[in-house]
Amino acid sequence: VRFFLRDELNLTEYLMLSFSLGFDWLFYSVSDQLAPTAGNPDDSGSFNFREWNPAAALMWNRSSALNAYLRVSTSFEPPTTTELRKEGGAGGFNSDLEAQRALNFEVGVKGMLPGQLRYEFVVYRIWTDEEIVQYELSDGQEYYGNAGKTERYGVEAMVEYEFVPGLIASAAYTYTEAEYTDYNTRGSDFTGNQVPGVPQQHLYAQLR
């Protein structure tokens, strides 16, 4: 279930404040119809997540060539059913696994320049609590847990140009630093390590 409310307020001719409030309720339920045995425990169980997510943005729309904005928001990412499996193949859900929550901050400019040139440039920072990470035990199976805190920051840039009607070139570049700021688990301290699976640089270009 998702509930979402959004509104905008014009502060001046060019300055606008927008705000929103979202509520998520996610409910998991599994009913195991097989008779429990020593090698096949009862996998029935239920689990739910509830979260409020506010956001606000301040936008300055002076002209189509220059639009600046500042946005602060929160986000909520619950685990999937696969990530909720218990260690050792026990039945039911891993009730110790928390949803991942983040505070997002970004400031940017975008606009359309004469000659059909569109651009956007953004600087961002993301603080995450209870980030969901994968780990492996001696049984060779993969499980999921929470990693404490992470921090991401970087820049994104995009440009798009229409040379002639119907022929458009575009390019986008992202630079990201992502690291654990608090991650102690099973006697090991991974604080300061880079978050795996997050490329530091990403470049994309196309002609269509």
N, C-alpha and C positions, 0 to 999 in steps of 0.2 A: 504494500500500500504506500502511495506517495502523495503527499499534499504539498502544494506549492503556491505561494502568494508573492506577487511582485507589483511594485508601483514606482512611479517616477515623479520628481518634483523639479520644476524649473525655478532655479534660484535667481538667475538673471537672463538676459536675452541669449547669452551663449553658454551659460553654465547650468548643468543639470545634475541632480543627485538621483540615483536609482538605488533601490534596496529590495531585498527579497528574503523570504524565510521559507525553508523547506523542511518537511518532516518525513522520515522514512521509517517504515515498520516492515521488517522482513522476518518471516516465520518459516522454519524448516520442521518437517515432521516425517518420520519414517516408521512404518509398521511392518515388522518382520513376521511373515506368516509361517515360516518354517519352525519346526519344533527344535528347541535348543538342545545341543549335544556338547560333548567335551570339546570337539573340534569346531563347532559352529555355534557360538554364543548368540543370544538374542540381540539383534541389531536395532531394535525399536528405540525411538527417542524423539525428543523435540527440542528446539532451540529457537530463540528469537533475538533480534536486534532492533533497538529503537534509537533514533538520533534526530536532533534538530540541527539544521545547517543555515545560519544567517549569512548574508553577503551584502556588501555595499560598494557603490562605485560613484566616482565623481568624474564627470565628462565635460570637457571644454570644446565646443563645436564652433570655432570661429569662422571656418569656411570649409569647402569640400577639399581644399588642399592641405589643411592642417587640423587634425582632431587629436587632442591629448586626453588621456584618461588615467585614473588611478583606481585600482580595484583591490578590495580585501574580501576574502571569502573563506569558508570552511568546506571541507568535503569529508565524505564518509564512505568507506569501502569495506563491506562485510566479506568474510571468507566464503569460498565456494563449498559445496558439499564434499568435494574431493579433499579440500584442505582441512575439513573438520574431522577427518578420520582419526581414531585413537591409536596410540602406539601399541605395537604388539598384536594388532588385529582384534582388539577387544571390541565388543559391540557398542552401539550408541555413538553419540557425538563427543568430541573433545571440548568440554565446557570451559577449559582454561584458555582457549583461543579467543582473543579479543578482535573486534573490528579495527581496522586501520583508519585513523583520523588525521586530518591535515589542516594546517592554516596556510593559506595562499595569499601572497602579496605580489602585485605586478603594477608597473607603470609603463606607459607606452605612448607612441604617436603613430598615426596612420592618416592616409589621405589619398586623393586623386589629383595628379598634376596634369597640366595641359599636355596633349599628345597621347592620351590614354595610358599614362603611367600611374600605376597604383603601388603603394608601398606601405610597409608596417614595420615598426621596430619596438621591441618589448624587452624590459629588464624584469626578472622575476626572482622570487625567493619562496621556498616551500619548506615548512617545518612539519614533520610527520611524527606522530606517536603510535606505538604499537604496530610498527610496520610488519607485515606478514612475510616471513622468510621460510625457505625450504631447508631441511637438514636430513641427514641420513644416519641411521643407527647401524649397529653391528649386524643386524639381521638383513641388511641390504635394502630395506624398504625406506621410502621417502615419506617424511612427515612435515608438518608445518607448525611454526611457533611465532611468537611476537618478539621483535628485535629491539624493543625500547624506542629509541629516537633516531631519526635521520634528518639531514638538512640538504636541500638542493638549491642551487642558485645558478643563474646564467642569463644568456641573452638569446633572443630570436629575431631574425630579420627576414623579410620577404619583399620581393619586388616582382611586378608583373607588367608587361608592356605589350600592347597590341600594335604590331608593325603596320599591318594593313587589316581591313575588316576580315575577321575570321582567322587570322594567324596571330597567335598569342604565345609569348615566351614568358616563363616564370621560373623563379629560383628562390629557395628558402635555405637558411643556414641556422643551426642551433648549436650553442656551446653550453655545456652543463657540467657543473661540479656537484657530485653527489657522494656523501659520506655518512657513516654512522657516527652520531655524536654521543650515543650511550647504548652499548650493546655488550652485556656480560651474560654468558650462558654456559652452563656445564663446565664451569671452572676456567673458561677462556674469555679474554677481553678483546673484542673486535672494534672497540672505539677508535675512530680515526681512519678505519679502512674504507675503501671505496665501495659503494653499493654495486653488486654485480648486475650485469644485464642492462646497465644504463650507459650508452655510448657518450663519451665526452664531447665528440663533435659529430654533426650529422649535416650532410649537404644533399639537397635535392634540386633537380632542375628538369624542366620539360619544355617541349615545343609542341603545341597542339593547334 
